[in-house]
């Protein structure tokens, strides 16, 4: 088997697979916390752009208009969560507030196996996110994020778009 070039991974960038791995890492670091779809969308944006909120260096480059990513991220996150459920890394549950997601029992072992430079950075960003949620509470942290990046609630609507 030959060497793999960077162009071989071009189709993975912001694919359901990449976003799904981020979802598993975020949910595992937030364990035992659960997140609904809107929170998954928001926290995926945060873990990709942690430097915007005073966290560690961002996973993805700073590009103009990145706040607008939230408007198109919902479907990607839905697809990624479905993929990770099929891989038995994310569990979907019905809760009082609706459908929520949590890391499965298999997620911890999977996350531990992630060793690429990108994965190590992603885990650092997810660890920072989890520390912020634990320090401020999930509700307060979401409020802080909205103050920093604006209120993009239209991106989180669960109805048809």
Beta strands, then each sheet from edge to edge (+ up, - down):
strand 1: 90-95
strand 2: 98-103
sheet 1: 1+ 2-
end
